[in-house]
């Protein structure tokens, strides 16, 4: 049973403490021991989960205490952990960072799932101070189950021994790993964080070798057996009543084309699974490589890095023409972030301009700041996303901005968040909606049902 699945949560003292690389190494080490491991990521990141999914062979699921009700967090965990030997949850930022108090924090998820916490400390240039830091984190919220510490970026054996001795003496928690400072522990980065796995495998020489090396370093530095023991000591969770993952017929007979390749790969597995549970068929296609859209009833273009693949996307004239014809037929389209950029007239990035689909009356360019934020608001008009007045929650994650024509219609009025322009998001033309907002089926329950309904209504207009 998923309720009894051994589990551990890897938290950090701050961003860039090394959680993601340590989790990647831990997952790989567990797979090497024959474990079926279910990965999770706190908050709504896409990129870290791409590594965890690739390493484990199981789709990493996101858990967010702000965007999701507690019941939804438990259900997502329970559903994904079914038949797994162990679950590993990666935290976000510092353990206690949240939207408002505990809300949206790693600590909230740790308590909600009764997960033992292994705390990663960036120990560069500190020894005894590590003990004070760990004790402070433990005392801040005694309900968080601190079960172990991993010291990261350690310079020497003497450094490790001194920090370990003081932590175990003063904080009373065992050190279950020491990772030495090593340049091989770094993965390729860019303006939104790590390079996604699909791109890393195709564009970065030695990518798989680097991940294998990370496993070696982590496995050599941690007490894997003790971490497994800690995970097996997790309290059983109460039974969950299904609410999200229920079969229905909303999308029966509908085929949804999902743009999925090295340019577009920011998707939540739950969104696609909800389409499948509704009876729809998810049909992957590649805007980079395919010459035309597949035979589908709707198009879903998620986020990614179209700015990196702008030349390839622009030169694929067949796909751009196919999109234009689909829009002329008023085929329902929903695009998020990178998809919004792709549907615009052009992408201007690092001194180069490339023409795009031209369906959205605007152009994309590099913004002055990176935008990472929760968003919430309401649908301002009827659209494939739903009916006017419906509340919507999601998040933004981009380093671009859209320069839009005036006088356009927008589907979403934001109460929090930036959106495309002046608090408006979801530029809307006919059955096309393109937004910066990313939505998850547990944060906006209207998706994908409303979108599938729009696709079916166009398929059978008399119904």
VENFEN-V492140 format. One record per residue. N is the residue number from 1. RES is the residue in one small letter. PSI is psi as a letter, one per 30 degrees, with the letter a starting at -180 (none if undefined). OMEGA is omega in radians with two decimals (NA if undefined). Layout:
BEGIN
[[N	RES	PSI	OMEGA] [N	RES	PSI	OMEGA]]
END
This chain:
BEGIN
[[1	x	k	3.13] [2	x	e	-3.13] [3	x	f	-3.11] [4	x	g	-3.07] [5	x	k	3.05] [6	x	k	-3.07] [7	x	l	3.09] [8	x	k	3.11] [9	x	k	3.13] [10	x	j	-3.11] [11	x	l	3.13] [12	x	l	3.11] [13	x	f	-3.12] [14	x	l	2.94] [15	x	l	3.12] [16	x	g	3.06] [17	x	f	3.14] [18	x	g	-3.10] [19	x	e	-2.97] [20	x	e	3.13] [21	x	e	3.10] [22	x	e	3.09] [23	x	e	3.11] [24	x	e	3.12] [25	x	e	3.12] [26	x	e	3.13] [27	x	e	-3.13] [28	x	e	3.12] [29	x	e	3.12] [30	x	e	3.07] [31	x	e	3.13] [32	x	f	3.10] [33	x	g	3.10] [34	x	g	-3.13] [35	x	k	2.89] [36	x	j	-2.98] [37	x	k	3.08] [38	x	j	3.13] [39	x	l	3.04] [40	x	l	3.06] [41	x	k	3.05] [42	x	k	-3.11] [43	x	a	-2.84] [44	x	g	3.11] [45	x	k	3.06] [46	x	e	-2.89] [47	x	e	3.09] [48	x	e	3.11] [49	x	f	3.12] [50	x	e	3.08] [51	x	e	-3.07] [52	x	e	3.11] [53	x	e	-3.13] [54	x	e	-3.08] [55	x	e	-3.02] [56	x	f	-3.02] [57	x	g	3.07] [58	x	k	-3.09] [59	x	k	3.07] [60	x	k	3.14] [61	x	k	3.11] [62	x	k	3.11] [63	x	k	-3.07] [64	x	j	-3.06] [65	x	f	3.07] [66	x	e	-3.08] [67	x	f	-3.06] [68	x	k	3.01] [69	x	l	-3.11] [70	x	e	3.13] [71	x	e	3.14] [72	x	e	3.10] [73	x	e	-3.13] [74	x	e	-3.11] [75	x	e	3.12] [76	x	e	3.11] [77	x	e	-3.07] [78	x	e	-3.11] [79	x	e	-3.06] [80	x	e	-3.06] [81	x	f	-3.14] [82	x	k	3.09] [83	x	g	3.05] [84	x	l	3.07] [85	x	f	-3.10] [86	x	k	3.07] [87	x	k	3.08] [88	x	k	-3.10] [89	x	k	3.06] [90	x	k	3.11] [91	x	a	3.12] [92	x	k	3.12] [93	x	b	3.05] [94	x	l	-3.03] [95	x	e	-3.01] [96	x	g	-3.14] [97	x	k	-3.14] [98	x	l	3.13] [99	x	e	-3.13] [100	x	j	-3.06] [101	x	b	-3.13] [102	x	f	-3.00] [103	x	k	3.13] [104	x	g	-3.08] [105	x	l	3.01] [106	x	e	3.14] [107	x	e	3.11] [108	x	e	-3.14] [109	x	e	3.13] [110	x	e	-3.13] [111	x	e	-3.12] [112	x	e	-3.12] [113	x	g	3.11] [114	x	h	-3.03] [115	x	k	2.99] [116	x	k	-3.06] [117	x	k	2.93] [118	x	k	-2.96] [119	x	j	3.14] [120	x	k	-3.14] [121	x	k	2.99] [122	x	j	-3.01] [123	x	g	3.13] [124	x	k	3.02] [125	x	g	3.05] [126	x	k	3.12] [127	x	d	3.13] [128	x	e	3.12] [129	x	f	3.08] [130	x	e	-3.12] [131	x	e	3.11] [132	x	e	3.13] [133	x	e	-3.13] [134	x	e	-3.12] [135	x	e	3.10] [136	x	e	3.10] [137	x	e	-3.14] [138	x	e	-3.09] [139	x	f	-3.09] [140	x	e	3.10] [141	x	j	-3.10] [142	x	f	3.13] [143	x	f	3.07] [144	x	k	-3.04] [145	x	i	3.06] [146	x	j	-3.11] [147	x	f	-3.14] [148	x	l	-3.14] [149	x	k	2.95] [150	x	k	3.09] [151	x	k	-3.10] [152	x	l	3.09] [153	x	h	-3.13] [154	x	k	-3.02] [155	x	f	-3.04] [156	x	l	3.09] [157	x	e	3.13] [158	x	e	3.09] [159	x	e	-3.11] [160	x	e	-3.09] [161	x	e	-3.11] [162	x	e	-3.13] [163	x	e	-3.12] [164	x	e	-3.12] [165	x	e	-3.10] [166	x	e	3.12] [167	x	e	-3.09] [168	x	e	3.12] [169	x	e	-2.98] [170	x	e	-3.08] [171	x	f	3.07] [172	x	g	3.09] [173	x	k	-3.04] [174	x	k	3.02] [175	x	j	-3.05] [176	x	g	3.10] [177	x	k	3.04] [178	x	j	-3.14] [179	x	j	-3.12] [180	x	l	3.07] [181	x	k	-3.04] [182	x	k	-3.14] [183	x	f	3.12] [184	x	f	3.12] [185	x	g	-3.13] [186	x	k	3.03] [187	x	l	-3.09] [188	x	k	-3.10] [189	x	l	2.93] [190	x	a	-2.89] [191	x	f	3.08] [192	x	g	3.13] [193	x	b	-3.14] [194	x	l	2.99] [195	x	k	-3.14] [196	x	l	-3.06] [197	x	e	-3.10] [198	x	e	3.09] [199	x	e	-3.12] [200	x	e	-3.11] [201	x	f	-3.06] [202	x	f	-3.01] [203	x	f	-3.04] [204	x	j	-3.12] [205	x	k	3.11] [206	x	g	-3.08] [207	x	e	-3.12] [208	x	e	3.12] [209	x	e	3.12] [210	x	e	3.12] [211	x	e	3.09] [212	x	e	3.12] [213	x	e	3.09] [214	x	e	3.09] [215	x	e	-3.13] [216	x	e	-3.09] [217	x	e	-3.10] [218	x	e	-3.11] [219	x	e	3.11] [220	x	f	-3.03] [221	x	f	-3.08] [222	x	l	3.01] [223	x	i	-3.04] [224	x	e	3.13] [225	x	e	-3.14] [226	x	e	3.11] [227	x	e	3.08] [228	x	e	3.10] [229	x	e	3.13] [230	x	e	3.13] [231	x	e	-3.13] [232	x	f	3.10] [233	x	g	3.14] [234	x	k	3.12] [235	x	k	3.01] [236	x	k	3.13] [237	x	l	3.10] [238	x	l	3.14] [239	x	k	-3.11] [240	x	k	3.05] [241	x	k	-3.09] [242	x	k	3.06] [243	x	e	3.13] [244	x	e	-2.98] [245	x	i	3.11] [246	x	k	3.12] [247	x	k	3.07] [248	x	l	-3.05] [249	x	g	-3.08] [250	x	e	-3.09] [251	x	g	-3.09] [252	x	k	3.13] [253	x	g	-3.10] [254	x	k	3.08] [255	x	k	-3.11] [256	x	j	3.06] [257	x	k	-3.11] [258	x	j	3.13] [259	x	j	-3.07] [260	x	j	3.08] [261	x	a	-3.10] [262	x	f	3.13] [263	x	e	-3.07] [264	x	j	-3.14] [265	x	g	3.10] [266	x	j	3.11] [267	x	k	2.96] [268	x	k	3.13] [269	x	e	-3.12] [270	x	e	3.13] [271	x	e	-3.13] [272	x	e	3.12] [273	x	e	3.10] [274	x	e	3.06] [275	x	e	-3.12] [276	x	e	3.11] [277	x	f	3.10] [278	x	g	3.09] [279	x	f	-3.14] [280	x	l	3.05] [281	x	k	3.10] [282	x	k	-3.05] [283	x	j	3.14] [284	x	k	3.01] [285	x	l	-3.07] [286	x	j	3.02] [287	x	f	3.12] [288	x	e	-2.94] [289	x	e	-3.09] [290	x	k	-3.07] [291	x	f	3.13] [292	x	l	3.07] [293	x	k	3.00] [294	x	l	3.11] [295	x	j	-3.04] [296	x	l	-3.13] [297	x	f	3.12] [298	x	l	-3.09] [299	x	k	3.08] [300	x	j	-3.14] [301	x	j	-3.09] [302	x	a	-3.13] [303	x	l	-3.14] [304	x	b	-3.12] [305	x	i	3.10] [306	x	f	3.12] [307	x	e	3.12] [308	x	e	-3.11] [309	x	g	-3.04] [310	x	e	-3.12] [311	x	e	-3.13] [312	x	e	3.13] [313	x	e	-3.13] [314	x	e	-3.09] [315	x	f	3.11] [316	x	i	-3.04] [317	x	e	-3.14] [318	x	e	3.13] [319	x	e	3.13] [320	x	e	3.10] [321	x	e	3.12] [322	x	e	3.08] [323	x	e	3.14] [324	x	e	3.13] [325	x	e	3.11] [326	x	e	3.11] [327	x	e	3.09] [328	x	e	3.09] [329	x	g	-3.13] [330	x	h	3.05] [331	x	k	3.13] [332	x	k	3.10] [333	x	k	3.01] [334	x	k	-3.10] [335	x	k	3.13] [336	x	k	2.93] [337	x	c	3.09] [338	x	e	3.07] [339	x	e	3.05] [340	x	e	3.14] [341	x	e	-3.11] [342	x	e	-3.12] [343	x	f	3.11] [344	x	a	-3.10] [345	x	e	-3.10] [346	x	l	2.99] [347	x	k	3.07] [348	x	j	-3.02] [349	x	k	3.10] [350	x	h	3.04] [351	x	g	3.12] [352	x	k	3.08] [353	x	k	3.09] [354	x	k	3.11] [355	x	k	3.13] [356	x	a	-2.99] [357	x	e	3.11] [358	x	g	3.12] [359	x	f	3.07] [360	x	k	-3.08] [361	x	i	3.13] [362	x	l	3.12] [363	x	l	3.14] [364	x	k	3.04] [365	x	l	3.13] [366	x	k	3.10] [367	x	l	-3.12] [368	x	f	-3.10] [369	x	l	3.00] [370	x	k	-3.11] [371	x	j	3.05] [372	x	j	-3.01] [373	x	k	2.88] [374	x	l	3.03] [375	x	k	2.95] [376	x	l	-3.11] [377	x	a	-3.14] [378	x	l	3.02] [379	x	k	-3.07] [380	x	f	-3.12] [381	x	l	3.06] [382	x	k	-3.13] [383	x	l	3.07] [384	x	f	3.08] [385	x	f	-3.13] [386	x	a	-3.07] [387	x	k	3.11] [388	x	k	3.11] [389	x	f	3.12] [390	x	k	3.08] [391	x	k	-3.13] [392	x	k	3.09] [393	x	k	3.12] [394	x	a	3.10] [395	x	l	3.08] [396	x	k	-3.09] [397	x	i	-3.07] [398	x	l	3.09] [399	x	g	3.13] [400	x	l	2.98] [401	x	l	3.14] [402	x	k	3.03] [403	x	j	-2.94] [404	x	l	2.95] [405	x	l	3.09] [406	x	l	3.01] [407	x	g	-3.12] [408	x	l	3.06] [409	x	k	3.12] [410	x	k	-3.07] [411	x	f	-3.00] [412	x	k	3.00] [413	x	j	-3.06] [414	x	k	2.99] [415	x	f	3.00] [416	x	k	3.12] [417	x	l	-3.06] [418	x	e	-3.10] [419	x	a	-3.13] [420	x	e	-3.03] [421	x	k	3.01] [422	x	h	3.14] [423	x	g	3.06] [424	x	k	3.11] [425	x	l	3.10] [426	x	i	3.09] [427	x	k	-2.91] [428	x	k	3.04] [429	x	j	-3.07] [430	x	b	-3.14] [431	x	g	3.10] [432	x	k	3.01] [433	x	k	3.14] [434	x	k	-2.99] [435	x	l	2.94] [436	x	f	-3.10] [437	x	k	2.97] [438	x	k	3.12] [439	x	l	3.10] [440	x	k	-3.06] [441	x	f	3.08] [442	x	f	3.12] [443	x	f	3.04] [444	x	j	-3.00] [445	x	f	3.08] [446	x	f	3.13] [447	x	k	0.17] [448	x	g	-3.01] [449	x	e	-3.11] [450	x	e	3.14] [451	x	e	3.10] [452	x	e	3.09] [453	x	e	3.10] [454	x	e	3.11] [455	x	e	-3.14] [456	x	e	3.13] [457	x	e	3.11] [458	x	e	3.13] [459	x	e	-3.14] [460	x	i	-3.01] [461	x	f	-3.09] [462	x	f	-3.10] [463	x	none	NA]]
END
